[in-house]
Amino acid sequence: QVQLVESGGGLVQAGGSLRLSCAASGRTFSRYVMGWFRQAPGKEREFVASVNWSASRTYYTDSVKGRFTISRDNAGNTVYLQMNSLKPEDTAVYYCAAGSGVGYNYWGQGTQVTVSS
């Protein structure tokens, strides 16, 4: 069982930066693929980024490539999403998720990110 708690969301002007954190409970954090997803009002939840257990591989949706960076600290049971050059279209609730290879099994409660123009 893994529990995930996101933090770091807030209101920022376009062009600004935020860093989201996701703290995980449990001793097996390092075994999980960790991902960030987001859901904007009236839209379906979408994949943003993921990182494998060793942080040797990262994946991003096209719209955030070059602006967002996912990273993880296995010793601290935390995964991060550094978001730079934010745009109004990045406004959404951001969710952290943990997966074991076949889908994501555990989800956080989400943190709101609002980017003003």
N, C-alpha and C positions, 0 to 999 in steps of 0.2 A: 504494500500500500504506500502510495506517495501522496503527500499533500503539498499543494503549490500555492504560494501567496505572492501576488504581484504588487509592485509599488513603483512610484516614480512618475506616474502620469500627472497631467495638469494642463494648464492653459499657456500657450506660447504663441508668439507672433510668427508669421510666415518667415522662413529663413533661419529660424532659431533651432535650438537643439534640446533634446531630452534624453535621459538615460533611464530605461526601464530595468527593473530588477525583478527576479523571480526566485524566491527562497523556497527550497524544497526540503521536506522532512524525509527521514528514512536513510538507511545506511547504504542503499543500493543506487543512489543518484547517478553515480558514474556509469552505470550500465545502460542508462536510458538515452535515446535520442531526444533532444529537447527542441521544441519549436515555439515560435510566436505566430499567433493568428490575430486577425482583427475583424471587427464587424461594425460597419457604419450603419447609421439609421436607414431602415428600409432596404438594406442589402444583406446578402448572405455572408456568412463568415468566410474569410479567405485566408489562405496561407501567406505568411510574410517571410519567414526565415526559419532555418533549422540548422542544428549543429550535431555532429555525431559524438559518440562518447568520449573520444580522445581529442576532439576539437580539430581534427585534421581535415575534416570536410564540412563545408558550409554551403547552404543553398539559399537563394533569395528569389522572391518574385521579381519580375522585370521592373516593376514600377519603383522599387526601392533600391535597386542595385546602384552602388556607388554613393549612396546616402546613408544607408543603415548598415550596422555591423553587429552580428551576433557573436557572443563569446560565452565561455563558461568557466567556472572555478569549481572543480570537483572537490577540492579540499573544503571549500566553503559551502558546497551544495547550493550554488547560485548560478543562474544563467542571466545574461544581460542582453539588452538590445539598445545600442547606441544609435540614436536617430538624429541626423544632421540635415540641414537644408530642408526643414519641414515645410510641407505645403498644406493648404487647406484641405485638399483631398486625402490627407493622411488622418484626418479627424475620424476617430473610431474608438470603440472599446477594444483594448488589446488584451489578449489572453495568452498565458503561458501554458504549454502542454508537454507531457512526457509520454514517450512511446517506446515500445520494446521491439520495434521492427515491423509490426503489422498494425499500422494505425496508431493513434494516440489514445492511451488508456486513461490518462489523468489530466484534469484541467483545473486551472485556477479560477478565481471569481471575476477576474478582469480588472483593468484599470483604465480610466477614461483619459484619452488624449484629445485635446481640442486645439486646433491651429487656426488662429484668426488671420484674416487677410488685411 
